[in-house]
Amino acid sequence: MGPREARDDYLQERQEDASFETLRTIRKGLNLFVEWCEEKGIRNMNEISGRQLNKYKNWCKDTSDNNTVSLNGLLGILRRFLVYCVRVEAVAVGTPDKTPTPNVPDDEDVSYEKPTEEEVEATLEYLETYERASRRHVEYKLMEEVGCRVGAVRAIDIEDIDLERQAIHLRHRPENDHPEEKGTPLKNGPDGERHVNIPIDLAGLIADYMDNPDRHDITDRYGRKPLFTTAQGRPSTDTIRRDLYKVTRPCVYADNCPHDRDTDACDAFKNEYASECPSSHSPHPLRRYAIESKIDGGVPKDRLTGRVDVSMPVLNKHYDTRSKERKRKHRLKIFEKLFDGYGDPDETLDLDHVPDDLVNENEMIDPQVLLQLQSDGTDSETDSMSDSTTDSGSVGTTNAGEEPNEEPEETDGEQLSIDDFGRSPKAVFGPGTAAVAGTAALGSKTIDRLHSELEALTPGETGVTPPGPERAAKGVAGYALFVAMIAVNFALLGIVPA
């Protein structure tokens, strides 16, 4: 079997399980391998050995600008392809294991590229002044505020937007009945679907864009009406990337060049070469800026993961680039609010007179609201940011199926029975003790024991039954456990994620 035939057969098989973007990546990587084989006169896959694979790796390094991470990806694609070739008896058994794998340093696969706050503000000011409510304006503002990927931006339909509730529903709709046609998939498939809240200024900007006479009102091949459009239909991800490359050039938004280039002689000044400008950037650095800005502003990371569709380990590795000293300072802002002796004593709160919204539904200190109290008079923009990130991606709801403004069932004034006391959310083993749930089994037995002791001390049908010495001792032990758990809940008030 020749390299080209093997590649074609493998791509046909991968159509059953790979997404459109994955297939495109595989095809690109294997095309490079086929090109090398034909250049070296290799016409039979049986000729591929460990020696040839090592030469291919060196050829990739010498003939392209691939860094170690990119080269590792290319060779990973090749290795999986060779596993398939073993299965169809196109190469010798053991050939895939001979694929060389570059040693990628722990920090080399992390990119720290992102625009500065000044660059972002200057770009938004330019768009607001000269391209108000244009496609590029809304694309940039949406990524800067929400931190979504370019594929998610492209996927938004008109019906996904609820301007009244200031929300956008991001949906996974690959519609890949034909592998050569791309729908609007999300990176993580159905798991990446989510509702995101947006501030009022962004909702107004989207409304203005939809009313913009320059916007093309079209329907795509699937009968859907996309938010972002071109004269040909829904823009591709490459089109949106080019939009950002164009508008993030300093010669565009600031009318100057920090690289001392003559714009008349600079190729990057031309739109088709905008990506060659050293200061321009693609959507991903803007996504990093958006995520890090929220982290830096005090948004708890566990509330942020659902909004930006990223796991906590990835968030910590790729997006939380704060130094240890900076993290310490952020933690200090929490501790000086809650405890005497930390930081500025004038900042310590009187916990008997705290704002109503400082304590959340679990009767614990809300770290997000606490951080907002560090400045005198939080402006409306900060409030909008807070509202748009406290839901982990859902539209103002805490439980699936609830309406955003649904009020909890009234329970004030109702006396709890012994059974309700031991099992209700207000029991001593409530959400506040989640951080010490490592002893869950012991805790489960303890609550049952306390429940039985309290029940034994409860008046019966004939009145109060005086407990005997043994029963009284057990009751005292149960009460001691109760007090200990209350103390744990108060101690947990100072526990805040780093």
N, C-alpha and C positions, 0 to 999 in steps of 0.2 A: 504494500500500500504506500502510495506517495504522500508526502507531507500535505499537499493541497487537498487531496481526497480525504485524508484523515481529518483534517481541519473541518471540512464541509460536513462530514458525517457527525463529528462531535457537536458542531453548532446545531445541527438538526435535532440531535438528542436533547441538548440543553434547552431547547425551546419549550419543553414540557415543564420545566421547573424554574427556569431563570426569568427574571423580569427583563423588560426592554432595555433598561440601562445596563444591567449585568451582561446581557448578550452583547451589547455594543462594546463593553469593556473587554470581554473575552475575545471578540472578533479582532479588536485592535491589537491585543497582545499576541494572538496567534498569527495575525498577518505579518507581524515583525519576524516571527520564527520562520514562517514559510519563505519570506524574503531572504533570510539568511541561508536557509537550506538551498534555495535555488542559486544563490550567489556562490555557494560552496560546492555546487554540483551534487547535492544529496537528493537522490530520486527515490530512495526506498527507506522507510522508517526503520527498517532493521539495521541500518547503518548508524543509528543514533546510539551512542555509548556515553559513558561518563566523561571521556576525553572531549567528545564533540560538545557536550553540554557545558563544559567549562569554557570552551572556546566561544560558545554562543554568549555566555555571560560577559566575557571580556569584550566581545564585539558590541554588545549593548552599551557597555560603559564608554567605549571609545567613540561610538558613532552617534551618541545622543547626549542630552544634558540631564538624563535621569539621575536623581539623587539616590541614596541608598534605599530609602523607603520605596520609591517608584520602581527601582530595580527589583526589590524584594517582591513587589506585587506582580511584576511581569513573570518572574520565575515561579511564583506561586500558581499563576494561571497555567504555565507550561507543565508544572508537575501534575496538576489535576488532569490535564489533557493526556499526559503520558500514562496515568492510571487507566484512563479509558482505552488507550492504545494497547495496554497489556491485556485488558479484558477481551478485546477483539483480535488478539494475537498479531498485532502490528509491530510490537517491539518486544524485546526479551524481558522476562520477569525480572524485577529488581531495578529496571531502568529508572522509574520515577524516584527511587531513593537516592539516585546518583545526581539528582538536580542540585546544583550548588545554591545555598541559601546565604545571602549576605547577613552579617551580624549587625543588626540595627541597634544602636545605643538606645537606652531607655528614654532619653529626652529628644532623640532625633525625629521621632514620629509625631512630635507635638509642634505645631506651628503657633507662634505667638504674634503673627501679623494681625494688626488691627489699626484702624484709623484713630487719630487722637480726637479728643472731645472738640478741640478747636476746628479740626478738619470737618467733622460731622456737622457742627453748627454752621460753618461757612457754606457747606454744600446745601444744607436745608434752607439757609437764607437766600442762596442763589436761586434754588428751585421755587421758593415762595415768591420771589421777586420777578423772575423771568419765565418760569414754566409752571405757574400756579395751576394745580389740578390737572397736570399732564400725566401720562402713563408713567414716565420716569419719576415724577414727583411722588406719586402714590406708591410705586414699587419701593422706592428708597425709604420713605417714611414708614411703610409697613414693616420692612425688614429691620429698620432701626428701632422701632418700638416693640415689636413682637419677637424678633429674633428667629423668624421661621426660615426654613431653607428655600432655595430658589424654586424647587419642585413644588413646594406647598403654595408659594405665591402664584405660580402658573396654574395651579389646580382650582383656584377659587372661582366659583360661578356666582352669578347674581343672586341665585336662590340661597346661596350659603351665607349671605350677609343679612343680619338683622340690625339695621341702623337704630331702631327704637331702643333695643336692649343693648346696643353697642357691643355686638358679639359677631364672631365669624366661626362657622363650622367648617373645619378642615376635614375633607373626606378622601378616602382612598378609592379611586375609580380607574383601575388600569385599563379595562375594556380592551384587553389584548387578545381578541379573537384571532387576529392575524399578527404574528410576531413582528412583522415589519411596520406595524402601526402602533403608535404610542398613545395611550389614553392620558389620564392624569393621576399616576400613582404617587403615593407618599413613600418616603424612604423605608419606613418600617411597616409598610402594608397596613392592614386593618388596625394593628396595634398603634399606629401613628395617628389615627383619627382622634380629634379632640375639638372642644369648643374653647375659643380664646376670647377674652374680654379686650376691648380696645378703648382708649380714652375718647372723650367727646370731640376733640379737635381732629383726630384721625377719622372718626365716623363722619364728621362734616366734610373732610377732604375727599373721602370716598364718594359721598353724595354729590359733591361738586364735579368730580371726575365723571360720574355716570351721566351727568347733565351736560358735560362738555361737548359742544358740537363737533369738535375734532376727533372725538372718540368714535370708533367704528362699531355700530350696533349690529353684531353678527351672531349667527348660530353655527356651532361647529358640526362636524359630521355625525355626532352622536345625538344631535337635537338639543344640545345644552347651550346656554348663553354665558360665555365666560366674562369675568370682570375685566380682565386685561385683554385687549384686542389689537390686531393690526389689520391692514387692508386685506390680508390673506386669511385671517382667522385668528385663532388663539396663538400667541407668541410661543416660540420654543424656549427651552431653558437657555440655549445659547444666545438668543435675542435679549433675554432679560440680563444675562451676564454682560453683554455688550453695552446695554443701557447703563449699567453701573460703571463699567470701565470709562465710558465717555464722560459721564457727569462727575467723576471723582478726579479728573485731571485738574491740577491747580490753575493751569492756563485757562480753564473754563470757568470754575467757580470763584477764582480769586484774581483772574486776569494777570497772573504773574507766574514765573517759572522758578522754583527753588533750586533748579539744577543749572541755572545760567545758560539755558539754551535759547537760540534764536528760533522763535516759533515758525518763521517762514522756512527755516531749513530743517525743522524737527519733524521726523516722520510721525511721531506719536501725536502731533497736533492734528493729523488727519484722522477722521473717525474710524476708518478701517484698521488703523494701527494704534488705537487708543490703549490697548492692553500693554503696549511696549513702554508706556510712560512709567518711570520708576515709582511715581507717587499714586498712580491709579490702582484700584483694587477690584477684585471680584466680590460677589455677594457674601462669601463665607467670612472674610474679616469683619464685615459689617455685622454679621450674625454674632461673632465673638464679642464685638463691642457691645451689642445689645444685651447679651447674657451677662457679661462681666459688669455692665453698668447696674443691672438689677441686683447682682450679688453685692456689689460695692455699696449700693443704696440700702442694704440690710434685708432684702427679700430672702426668707429662708430657702435654702436650696431644695428642700423636699417639696416646697410649694412651686418651685420653678421647673422641676424636671418634666412634669406633665404638660406644662405650657409650651416648652420648647422641644418636647419629644426627644429626650436624651436621658440615659440612665445616670444614676448618681456616680458610679465609678468614672464614666466618660466625662461627666460634668466636672468632677474634681481634677481629672487629669488634663483635660483640654481647655477648660473654660475658667476655672478658678485659679488664676495666676497670681493671686495676692501673695506677697511674701509672708513669712511666719510673723514678722514684726507687725505687718499690717493687720493680719488676722488677730493678733494679740490686742491691738488697739480697738478693733471692732468688738471683741469680747469685753473689753474694759468698759465700753459704752453701756453694755447691758448690766455689768456688775455694779457700776457706780450708781445706776438707777435703783437697784434693789437692795444693796448692802452698804452699811456704814463702813468707812475706812478704805473704800476703793475710789481712786480718782478724785474728782472734785466733790467735796462734801455737800456743796450747795445744789448738786444735781440729784442727790438721793431723794427718791420719792417717799412721801408719806403714804404708806400702803393702806392707811385707813381712809384716805381721800384721793383715790385714783380715778381717772376717767372711766366711764362705764364701758367703753369699748376696749379698755386695756386687758380685761379678763374675757377670754373666749368662752365658747359654749361648754368647754370641758372644765371651766372654772380654774384655768391655768393662765399665767401671764402670756399674752400674745407677743412674741419677740418682734414681730414686724411693727406692731403699733408702738411698742416700747422704743424702737429705734427712731420712729418718727417724732417721739417726744424730745429727742436730743436737741432739736432746733426749736427756737421760739416762733410759733406760727407757721405751720406747714402749709405751703401754697396748694392751690387746687390741682396743679399738675402732679405733685407728689401724691395727692389723694387719688387721682385717676390711676397712677401707676400702682398704688397699693391695691385698689379695687380690681385691677386687671390681672393681678398675679396671686391673689390669695386662694384661688379656686383650683389650683393644679390643673387648669385647662378646662374646667367645666363652667358653664354659663351661670354664675351666681348660685350654685347649688352645692349642697354638702352630701347628698345621697342620690344615687341614681334613681330617676323617676320622679323626684320632687320638682315642683315648680320653683323658680329662682327666689320668689318672695314668699314662699309658703311658710306660715308661722308654725312653730312647734306646738304640739298639743299642750294645752294648759294643764299644769299639775299643782300650781301654787294653792295652798290652803287644804290640800288633801293629805290626810295622815297615812303614812305608809304602814302596811302590815309588816309583821316580822319577815314573812317570805319575800315581800317586795323590797324590804330594807336590805336583805342579803343578796338580792339578785339584780337590783335596779342599777342604772348608770351612776346613781349618787352613792352607791355602796362604797365602803372603804377601799375595795379593790376595783376602783374605777379607772378611767383613762389616764389619770395622773400617775399611776404606778406602772405604766407601760415600760418605762425605762429600766425597771428592776424585774422585768418578767422573766429573767433567766431562771428563776426558781419557781416557774409556773406550777409545777406539780405540787410543791410544798404549799404554795399559795392557795391552790384549789382546796387542799385538805383543811387549811387553816380557816378559810371562809365557811366551810361546812361545819367545822367544829364551833366556831363562833356563833353561827346560826342556831345550832342545836342548844348551845348554852343560853343564848338569849331567849329562845323559845321555852326552855325549861323554867326560866325566871319570869315568864309572862303570866299574868293572872288567868286562871282557868275559869270554868263556868261557875264554880262555887266560891270564887274569891281568890285571894292571894295565898299561895302555898309557901310557907317559910322553907327555905332551902336548908338541907342538912349540912354538916361540916364539910363533907366531901364535895357536895354540889356547890357550896359556897366557894370553896377553893378553886373549883373549875371555873366558876363564874368570874372570879377575880383574875384568873389567868386569861380568860377570854377578853375581859375588859382591858387588860394590859396589852394584849395583841392589838386591840382596837386603837388604843392610844398610840402604839408604835406605828401603825399604818398611817394614822393621821400625821404623825411627825414626818414620815417619809414623803407624804404629799407636799408638806410645806417645804421640805428640803429640795424637792424637785422643782420648786419655783425658780431656783437658780440654775437649773440645767438647761443650757441653750446650745444647739449645734454650732460647731466651730465655723 
